[in-house]
Amino acid sequence: MVYHLDVTLAKAMSTFNKFWYTKSENSHRARFLSKSNDNLSLPQAEVTLPEQIATELRRDILNGKFAPGATLKERDNALEMGVSRTPMREAIRILANEGLVQLRPARSPIVAQPTFKQISDNIVVLTTLELLSADLACQTATDEQIQEIEDAQNKFAAEADLVERVEAFELDMQVHLAITRASNNDVLIDAHRSMLERMWRARFLSARRADSRANVMKQHGHIIDELKRRDADAVRKSLSAHLELLAINVRGYFEAEKTDQNAPS
C-alpha cells in the first residue's frame, strides 16, 4: 500500500514539475518577446527564446557590461535573466557563431577579442558584399523594396535620438540589411547577414566614434536617392565613402586602446 502511494506521488510530482517547467519557459519566452527587438529583422513569429536571450546578451556586450575577455557564466546569466540553462547555452552558441563569444573546452566562454588584422580582413569582405548588394539593387530592386529602404532610414532618423545607443545602432543596420535584401540574391543576402553578425561589435564601435550622426543620416539620404535613380556608379561612390568610415573608426578605436594600455598608471 505504501509502495503504491509512493509511486503515485512520484508520478504526480513528475507531472507537476514538467508542467511548471513548461509554464515557466513559456512565461520567460513571452517576457522576452514583449520587448522591442529589431535585431537582424527576424519576424516575431520566428524568434525563439534563445534568439531573444542572445539579443539581450549581445546588447550587454556592445554596451560594455561584458568587456572583451570577460567570462560569460552560463548559470549566473541564466539566473539573472530568469531562464533555464538550456536556452542560455543555445544563446551563447548563437553569439559564438557571430564571433562575439569564444567557446572554450571545459571552461566558461569568454567575450571574443579579435585582433585589428582579423577585423580589417572582415571589413574588406563586408564592404565588397555591400557594394555588390547595392549594384544588384540598382538592377533588380522593385519600387516597393526601395521604399522599404527609405522606410528603414526614416525610422532610424525619427527614433535614433529617443532610444538607447545600441538600439539606434540596430536601426542603422536595418538600412544596410534592407539594401542587401533589395539585391534579390539569396546567397548574397545570407553571406552578408553572416558577415554583418561577425562585424556587429566593430560596427557598433565605429558608430560610437562617428563624428556626427547627422553625417550618417546625410550619407544614407544620398545613397537612397541614388538607388531611386538606379544610378549604380553614384551609389557605389557614396556607399564606398560611407563604409570607409568603418575602417577609419575601427583603426582609431584600436589606436586609442593601445595608447590607454601604454599610459602610466
N, C-alpha and C positions, 0 to 999 in steps of 0.2 A: 504493500500500500504506500509506504513511504517512498519506495523506489519510483512508482508511477507518478507520485506527486512531484518528485524532483525533476523527472523528465518533462512533465507538463510545464513546470515553472521555467525550466531551461528553454523550452520551445517558445514560451510566451516572451521571455526576456530577449531571445534572439530576434523574434518578430518585431518587438518594440525597438530594439537597437537599430535594426535595419530601417524601420520607418523613420526613426529620429534622425539617422544619418542622412537619409534621402531628403527629408524635410529641411534639415539644416543646410545641406548643399544647395538645394533649390532656393532657400532663403538668401544665402550668400550670393548665388548667381543673380537673383533679382536685384540685390543691393548694388552689385557692380553694374548690371545692365541699366539701372536707373540713372547712372552717371553719364554725362555727356562724353561721347567717345567718337571723335572724328578720325582717329588714328588709322592711316592707310586705307580709309574709305571702306572698311568692312561693313556690309549691310548688317543691321542689328540682328536680324533673324539668324545670321550665320555666326555671330560672335559667341564663342564658347567661354566658359568660366576661366580656363587657363589663359585665353587671349585677353580677357578683361584684367586678370591679375598681372599679366605681362605688361599691359598698358600702364598700370599703376607703378610697377617696378621700373619700367622704362622712364617714366616721368621723374621718379625718385633719383635715378641715376643722372638724368640730364640736369635736374635741379641741384645736384651736388650732395644729396642726402647720403648716397653711396659713392665715394670717390674712387678713381681708378686704383685697383689693387685691393679695395675693401672686400672683406668676406661677406658673402650672402648666405646666411644661415637659414636653411630651409625651414626648420622647426620654428625659429624665432619669428620669421616673417609670416609664416602661416598663422601663428597665434596672434600676431599684431593685426593681420587682416581679417581674422575670424574665419579662416578656411582650413580645410584639411591639407595634409602634406602632399596628397596625390596631385591635385591641380596646381599647387605651388611648384612641385617638381616639374610638371609639364610646362609651366610658365617660364621657369628658368631655362629649360631646354629651348624654348622659343627664342629667348634673348641670346642664348649661346649660338643658335643658328644665325642670328642677326649680327653676331660679332661683338655684342655689348658685354657678354659674360663669357668667362673662360672656365670650362669644366675641368676638374682635377680628379684623378682616380683616388677613391677612398678618402677624399678630403672635400671640404666645402668649396663651392665655386667662388670665384672672385670676379669683380668688375674688370673687364679687359683693359689692358694698357697698350694699345697699338703704337708702333713707332711712327715717326714722321714719314719714313720711307714707305711703310705699309699704307698709310693714309694717302700719301701722294700718288701711289700706284692706283688706288681705288678712285681717286679724283679723276685721273686720266680716263679710266673706263666709264665712270659715271657721266662725265662730260660728253664723251663720244656717244653714249646711249641717248642722252637728252637732245643732242644736236640731230641725231638721226631721227628721233621721235618728231622733232619739230619739222624736219624736211618732209617726212611722210604725212604729217598732219596737214601741211600745205597742199599736198596732193590728194589726200583721201578723206579728210575730216568732213563730216556733214555740218550744216549750219547749226544744228542742234548741239553738236559736240563743241563747236567754237563757243556757243552760248554757255555751255557748261563750264568752260574755262573762264569765261568772263564772270559767271556767277560765283565761281570759287574765289576769284580775285575780289569781287565786290564784298563777299562775306569776310574775307581777310581784312579788307580796308575798313569795314564797318565795325569789326569786333576786336581788332588787334590791340587797341588801347584799353579794352574793357576786360580782358581776360589775363590769366597768368602768362608769364613769358613763354613757358613751354607749350601752352595751348595756342598762343599766337604763332609760334614756330610751326606747329602742326597744321594750322590754317595756311601758312605759307607753302608748306609741302603739298597741300591739296592742289594748288595751282600747277605745280610741276607734274603731279600724278595725272591731272586732267589732260595736260598736254600730251603725255605719253599714251593715255587711253585713246586720244584722238588720232594716233598713228594707225589704229586698227590692225596692228600686228601683234598677235597674241604672244609670240616668242619674245618680242622686244618688250612688251608690257611686263611679262614675268621676269625677264632679266633685269629690267630697270627697277622693279619693285624689290627684287632680291638685293641689288646693289645699293639702293636707297636705304634699306634696312641696315646694311653694313656701315653705311655712312651717316647714320642717324645722329650719333653724338658729334661727329666732326661738323656736320652742317649746323647743328644747334650751336656749337661753339663759334662757328663763323657768324651766325645770325646775331649772337650776343656781342660780337666785336664790330659789327657793321656800324659805320659812321652815322647813318641815318636811315630809319625805317622809311622815311619819305622817298629816299633814293631807290629803295627796293620797289616801292609802290610805282614809282615813275618808270622803272625798267620793266616791270610787269605790264604796265599800260602800253608801252611801246611794242612789246612782244605780241600782245593780244591784238593791237591794231594791225600789225603786220601779218598776223595769222588770218585776220579777216580779209585782208587784201590778197592772201595766198602768195605773199612775196617771200619766197624761200630764202633768197640771199639776204634780205634785210633781217628776217627772223634769226638766221644763223649769226649774223653780226651782233645783233642785240643780245641774243642768248649767250653767245661766247663772252661778251663783256660782263654779263650778269654772273656767269659761272666762274669767271676769272677771279672775282672777289672771294670765292670759296677758297681757292688756293692761297691767295694773299692773306686772308684772315686766319687760316689754319697755320700757316707759317708764323704769323705774328703771335699766335697763341703759344706755339712751341718755343719760340724765342723768348717770350715773356716768362714762361715756366722755367726755362733754363737759367734766365737771369735771377729769378727768385731763388732757385736752388743754390746758385753760386754766391748769393748775397750773404755777408757775415751775419751770424745770429746774434 
